[in-house]
Amino acid sequence: MSHTFRELLRKVGSGTHTSESLTRSEAALAMRLMLQQEATPAQIGAFMIAHRIRRPTAEELAGMLDAYDELGPKLLPVATKAPVVVFGNPYDGRSRTAPLSPITALILAAAHCLVILHGGDRMPTKEGEPLITVWQGLGVDWSQLSLEQIQRVFSQTNIGFIYLPTHFPLAQGLVPYREQLGKRPPLATMELIWSPYAGSAHLVSGFVHPPTEGLFRTALKLRGVTEFTTVKGLEGSCDLPRERTCIIGLGLERLHLHPREYGFEGKNSPFNTLSDLLPALQETLTGEPSELTQSVVWSSGFYLWRCGVSPTVAEGIAQAIELLQSGAVLRKLASLRQAIAPMAVRS
């Protein structure tokens, strides 16, 4: 048993009237002890559920991120003037709406932005479709590559993916607790603002509940992060909705983006099964008109503007359409497959 961890647990688990928030350094210590399994399973489970009940503070989130930075994987900076974008999507996947982030990443990469995504396999408690399987369906299997190989692919193609089971096994070791507890722990919040990149990056984080956005802003400010975007996206992801106004945080500013003003108001593309989704994604990659293509263009057009590639959202939308219809996005996917294929054979 970790006596140090027990004292931290006593602070957060003492009840409504007597519990205390951890300092940033205490939260970092607690996260390290859990990642390294120096705390016992009973202690880790008790901490997660106690923290879930009382909710983490921004200072605690900042400390947890400090521990992830210390123990987790990082892609090294690439010599480029192009923006580096890190997308923070919920690890527990999608069950109702089609995931757009892989195609958005390809569009941004084709426009010379650098993109990093991260996640794992099916994750409790939602057990939705994870991004890794969507990529695999597109012929890109990140799961078989070492971190060094991911670095080479990132440098060659402008896209990288950090896969928890392979690249961050310490964090993967905490996944069973999510299933056993039956609730999303504070880890699920912290992961959305984690950046596995050693250089400066523009962090994009999805969120569902408005208080979470405030937590993000304060935690990132404590960590000195100034380039970030928060999106009340589809199922808490970074994908922009079409059925409602998009609520977006641009640093400390607020943007309400209305899809109807750009001709994109409509149904969010549904997700049924991966086998149904993949042919639709293949059509979208060619620019074939469809509801899914509309959703991809709407979301990607915003990010082309937000990343500084296009001067306006409208021009970002036009550029997303051109990149799809010209074959540039398909060529980017082909180059990604070509970069990964020989590495996967040697692995």
C-alpha positions as CSV (number, residue, x, y, z in Angstrom):
1,M,0.0,0.0,0.0
2,S,1.2,3.5,-0.8
3,H,1.0,5.6,2.4
4,T,1.7,8.7,0.4
5,F,-1.3,8.0,-1.9
6,R,-3.5,7.3,1.1
7,E,-3.0,10.8,2.4
8,L,-3.9,12.2,-1.0
9,L,-7.0,10.0,-1.1
10,R,-8.0,11.2,2.3
11,K,-8.1,14.8,1.1
12,V,-10.3,14.2,-1.9
13,G,-12.5,11.5,-0.4
14,S,-13.4,12.9,3.0
15,G,-17.0,13.9,2.1
16,T,-18.9,17.0,1.0
17,H,-18.0,19.2,3.9
18,T,-14.4,18.1,4.7
19,S,-12.8,17.1,1.4
20,E,-10.1,19.3,0.0
21,S,-8.8,20.0,-3.5
22,L,-5.3,18.8,-4.3
23,T,-2.6,21.3,-5.2
24,R,-1.2,21.0,-8.7
25,S,1.9,19.2,-7.4
26,E,-0.2,16.8,-5.3
27,A,-2.4,16.1,-8.3
28,A,0.7,15.4,-10.4
29,L,2.0,13.1,-7.6
30,A,-1.3,11.2,-7.4
31,M,-1.4,10.7,-11.2
32,R,2.2,9.4,-11.2
33,L,1.4,7.0,-8.4
34,M,-1.6,5.7,-10.3
35,L,0.2,5.4,-13.7
36,Q,3.1,3.6,-12.2
37,Q,0.7,1.4,-10.2
38,E,2.4,2.3,-6.9
39,A,-1.0,2.9,-5.5
40,T,-3.0,-0.3,-4.9
41,P,-6.0,-1.2,-7.0
42,A,-8.3,-0.4,-4.1
43,Q,-6.7,3.0,-3.7
44,I,-6.9,3.8,-7.4
45,G,-10.5,2.9,-7.6
46,A,-11.4,4.9,-4.5
47,F,-9.5,7.9,-5.8
48,M,-11.2,7.8,-9.2
49,I,-14.7,7.5,-7.8
50,A,-14.2,10.1,-5.1
51,H,-12.7,12.5,-7.7
52,R,-15.6,11.8,-10.0
53,I,-18.2,12.7,-7.3
54,R,-16.5,16.0,-6.3
55,R,-15.2,16.8,-9.8
56,P,-11.6,17.9,-10.5
57,T,-10.5,21.5,-10.3
58,A,-8.5,23.2,-13.0
59,E,-5.4,23.1,-10.8
60,E,-5.8,19.4,-10.4
61,L,-6.2,18.9,-14.1
62,A,-3.1,20.9,-14.7
63,G,-1.2,18.6,-12.3
64,M,-2.5,15.5,-13.9
65,L,-1.3,16.8,-17.3
66,D,2.1,17.5,-15.7
67,A,2.4,13.8,-14.9
68,Y,1.3,12.8,-18.4
69,D,4.0,15.1,-19.8
70,E,6.6,13.5,-17.5
71,L,5.7,9.8,-18.1
72,G,3.8,9.8,-21.4
73,P,5.0,9.7,-25.1
74,K,5.7,12.8,-27.1
75,L,6.3,13.4,-30.8
76,L,9.3,15.6,-31.3
77,P,9.0,19.0,-32.9
78,V,9.2,19.0,-36.7
79,A,11.1,21.8,-38.5
80,T,8.2,23.6,-40.2
81,K,6.5,26.9,-40.2
82,A,3.1,25.2,-40.7
83,P,0.7,25.0,-37.7
84,V,0.7,21.8,-35.6
85,V,-2.8,20.9,-34.5
86,V,-3.6,18.4,-31.7
87,F,-7.2,17.1,-31.7
88,G,-8.6,15.9,-28.3
89,N,-11.6,13.6,-29.0
90,P,-13.2,11.4,-26.3
91,Y,-11.5,8.1,-26.0
92,D,-14.7,6.2,-25.6
93,G,-15.7,6.8,-29.2
94,R,-18.8,7.4,-31.2
95,S,-22.2,5.6,-31.2
96,R,-24.7,8.0,-32.8
97,T,-22.9,10.3,-35.3
98,A,-20.2,9.6,-37.9
99,P,-16.7,10.5,-36.9
100,L,-15.2,13.1,-39.2
101,S,-11.8,13.7,-37.6
102,P,-9.7,11.2,-39.8
103,I,-10.9,12.9,-43.0
104,T,-10.5,16.4,-41.4
105,A,-6.9,15.4,-40.5
106,L,-6.2,14.3,-44.1
107,I,-7.6,17.6,-45.5
108,L,-5.5,19.7,-43.1
109,A,-2.4,17.6,-43.9
110,A,-3.1,18.1,-47.6
111,A,-3.2,21.8,-46.9
112,H,0.3,21.5,-45.2
113,C,-0.9,21.6,-41.6
114,L,0.5,19.0,-39.2
115,V,-2.1,17.0,-37.2
116,I,-1.8,14.7,-34.2
117,L,-4.6,12.6,-32.9
118,H,-4.6,10.2,-29.9
119,G,-6.8,7.5,-28.4
120,G,-7.1,3.7,-27.8
121,D,-9.4,0.8,-28.4
122,R,-13.0,0.6,-27.4
123,M,-13.2,2.3,-24.1
124,P,-15.6,2.0,-21.1
125,T,-18.1,3.2,-20.3
126,K,-19.6,4.2,-23.7
127,E,-17.7,1.6,-25.7
128,G,-18.2,3.6,-28.9
129,E,-16.3,3.2,-32.1
130,P,-12.7,4.5,-31.6
131,L,-10.8,6.4,-34.2
132,I,-8.1,3.7,-34.5
133,T,-10.6,1.3,-36.2
134,V,-11.8,4.0,-38.6
135,W,-8.1,4.6,-39.6
136,Q,-7.6,0.9,-40.0
137,G,-10.7,0.7,-42.2
138,L,-9.0,3.4,-44.4
139,G,-5.9,1.2,-44.7
140,V,-3.9,3.0,-42.0
141,D,-2.9,0.9,-39.0
142,W,-1.2,3.0,-36.4
143,S,-1.4,0.3,-33.7
144,Q,1.5,-1.7,-35.2
145,L,4.1,1.1,-35.2
146,S,6.6,2.1,-32.5
147,L,6.8,5.7,-31.3
148,E,9.9,6.2,-33.4
149,Q,8.1,4.9,-36.5
150,I,5.1,7.2,-35.8
151,Q,7.6,10.1,-35.6
152,R,9.0,9.3,-39.1
153,V,5.4,9.0,-40.5
154,F,4.5,12.3,-38.9
155,S,7.6,14.0,-40.4
156,Q,6.9,12.5,-43.9
157,T,3.1,12.9,-44.1
158,N,2.1,15.6,-41.6
159,I,-0.1,13.2,-39.6
160,G,0.6,11.2,-36.4
161,F,-1.5,9.1,-34.0
162,I,-0.6,8.2,-30.5
163,Y,-2.2,4.8,-29.6
164,L,-2.4,4.2,-25.9
165,P,-1.9,0.4,-25.8
166,T,1.4,0.7,-27.8
167,H,2.7,4.1,-27.0
168,F,1.5,4.8,-23.5
169,P,1.0,1.5,-21.7
170,L,1.0,3.2,-18.3
171,A,-2.2,5.0,-19.2
172,Q,-3.6,1.9,-20.8
173,G,-3.1,0.1,-17.5
174,L,-5.8,2.4,-15.9
175,V,-8.4,1.5,-18.5
176,P,-9.8,-1.5,-16.7
177,Y,-10.8,0.7,-13.8
178,R,-13.2,2.6,-16.0
179,E,-15.1,-0.6,-16.8
180,Q,-15.1,-1.7,-13.2
181,L,-16.3,1.6,-11.9
182,G,-18.9,2.1,-14.6
183,K,-18.3,5.9,-14.7
184,R,-16.0,8.2,-16.6
185,P,-13.2,9.2,-14.2
186,P,-11.5,12.6,-14.4
187,L,-9.0,11.0,-16.7
188,A,-11.6,11.2,-19.4
189,T,-11.7,15.0,-19.0
190,M,-8.0,15.5,-18.7
191,E,-7.3,13.4,-21.9
192,L,-9.2,16.0,-24.0
193,I,-6.6,18.6,-23.3
194,W,-3.5,16.4,-23.4
195,S,-1.0,17.2,-26.1
196,P,1.5,14.4,-26.9
197,Y,3.8,16.8,-28.7
198,A,7.0,18.3,-27.4
199,G,6.7,21.6,-29.3
200,S,4.2,24.4,-29.5
201,A,0.8,23.2,-30.9
202,H,-2.7,24.5,-31.3
203,L,-4.8,22.3,-29.0
204,V,-8.4,21.6,-30.1
205,S,-10.7,20.0,-27.5
206,G,-14.2,18.8,-27.7
207,F,-16.6,19.2,-24.7
208,V,-20.2,18.5,-23.8
209,H,-21.0,20.4,-20.7
210,P,-20.3,24.2,-20.4
211,P,-18.6,24.0,-17.0
212,T,-16.0,21.7,-18.6
213,E,-15.0,24.4,-21.1
214,G,-14.3,26.7,-18.2
215,L,-12.1,24.1,-16.5
216,F,-10.2,23.7,-19.8
217,R,-9.5,27.4,-20.1
218,T,-8.2,27.7,-16.6
219,A,-6.1,24.5,-16.6
220,L,-4.5,25.4,-19.9
221,K,-3.8,29.0,-18.7
222,L,-2.0,27.5,-15.6
223,R,0.1,25.4,-18.0
224,G,1.0,28.4,-20.2
225,V,-1.0,27.1,-23.2
226,T,-2.3,30.1,-25.3
227,E,-3.2,28.5,-28.6
228,F,-6.4,26.4,-28.1
229,T,-9.9,26.0,-29.4
230,T,-12.8,24.4,-27.5
231,V,-15.7,22.9,-29.5
232,K,-19.1,21.8,-28.3
233,G,-18.9,19.1,-30.9
234,L,-20.7,15.9,-31.9
235,E,-20.8,13.5,-28.9
236,G,-18.2,15.7,-27.2
237,S,-15.7,15.5,-30.1
238,C,-14.0,18.2,-32.2
239,D,-16.4,17.6,-35.1
240,L,-18.7,20.5,-35.8
241,P,-22.5,19.8,-35.7
242,R,-24.9,20.8,-38.5
243,E,-28.2,20.5,-36.6
244,R,-27.5,23.4,-34.2
245,T,-25.3,26.5,-33.7
246,C,-21.7,25.6,-33.1
247,I,-20.5,26.9,-29.8
248,I,-16.7,27.4,-30.1
249,G,-14.1,28.9,-27.8
250,L,-11.3,30.8,-29.5
251,G,-9.0,31.1,-26.5
252,L,-10.9,33.5,-24.3
253,E,-13.3,34.6,-27.0
254,R,-16.6,33.0,-27.9
255,L,-17.8,32.2,-31.5
256,H,-21.3,31.1,-32.4
257,L,-21.0,29.7,-35.8
258,H,-24.4,29.1,-37.6
259,P,-24.3,26.4,-40.3
260,R,-27.4,27.9,-42.0
261,E,-25.5,31.1,-42.7
262,Y,-23.1,29.0,-44.9
263,G,-25.7,26.7,-46.4
264,F,-24.7,23.7,-44.3
265,E,-27.7,23.4,-41.9
266,G,-29.0,19.8,-42.0
267,K,-28.9,16.4,-40.4
268,N,-25.7,15.3,-38.6
269,S,-24.5,12.2,-40.5
270,P,-25.6,9.1,-38.4
271,F,-23.3,6.3,-37.4
272,N,-24.7,2.8,-37.6
273,T,-21.8,0.4,-38.1
274,L,-18.2,0.7,-39.3
275,S,-19.0,-1.5,-42.3
276,D,-21.6,1.1,-43.3
277,L,-19.4,4.1,-42.6
278,L,-16.3,3.1,-44.6
279,P,-17.8,3.1,-48.1
280,A,-19.4,6.5,-47.3
281,L,-16.0,7.8,-46.2
282,Q,-14.4,6.5,-49.4
283,E,-17.0,8.4,-51.4
284,T,-16.3,11.5,-49.4
285,L,-12.6,11.3,-50.1
286,T,-13.4,11.8,-53.8
287,G,-15.6,14.8,-53.1
288,E,-18.8,12.8,-54.1
289,P,-21.8,14.9,-52.9
290,S,-23.5,13.4,-49.8
291,E,-24.7,14.4,-46.4
292,L,-21.4,13.0,-45.0
293,T,-19.4,15.0,-47.4
294,Q,-21.3,18.1,-46.4
295,S,-20.5,17.4,-42.7
296,V,-16.8,16.8,-43.5
297,V,-16.5,20.0,-45.6
298,W,-18.3,22.1,-42.9
299,S,-16.1,20.9,-40.1
300,S,-12.8,20.9,-42.1
301,G,-13.6,24.4,-43.6
302,F,-13.7,25.8,-40.1
303,Y,-10.4,24.2,-39.2
304,L,-8.7,25.5,-42.3
305,W,-9.7,29.0,-41.3
306,R,-8.9,28.4,-37.6
307,C,-5.4,27.1,-38.5
308,G,-4.7,30.2,-40.6
309,V,-4.7,28.4,-43.9
310,S,-7.8,30.2,-45.2
311,P,-8.6,33.9,-44.4
312,T,-12.3,33.2,-43.8
313,V,-14.5,30.3,-42.9
314,A,-16.3,30.5,-46.3
315,E,-12.9,30.3,-48.1
316,G,-11.9,27.4,-45.9
317,I,-15.1,25.6,-47.0
318,A,-14.2,26.3,-50.6
319,Q,-10.7,25.0,-50.1
320,A,-11.9,21.8,-48.4
321,I,-14.1,21.1,-51.4
322,E,-11.3,21.8,-53.8
323,L,-8.9,19.5,-51.9
324,L,-11.4,16.7,-52.0
325,Q,-12.4,17.1,-55.6
326,S,-8.9,17.6,-56.9
327,G,-7.7,14.3,-55.4
328,A,-5.3,16.0,-53.1
329,V,-6.9,14.3,-50.0
330,L,-6.8,10.9,-51.7
331,R,-3.2,11.4,-52.5
332,K,-2.4,12.3,-48.9
333,L,-4.1,9.1,-47.8
334,A,-2.1,7.1,-50.4
335,S,1.2,8.7,-49.2
336,L,0.2,7.8,-45.6
337,R,-0.4,4.2,-46.5
338,Q,2.9,4.0,-48.4
339,A,4.8,5.5,-45.5
340,I,3.3,3.0,-43.0
341,A,3.3,-0.2,-45.1
342,P,7.0,-1.1,-45.0
343,M,7.2,-0.2,-41.3
344,A,4.3,-2.5,-40.4
345,V,6.0,-5.4,-42.3
346,R,9.2,-5.0,-40.3
347,S,7.3,-4.6,-36.9
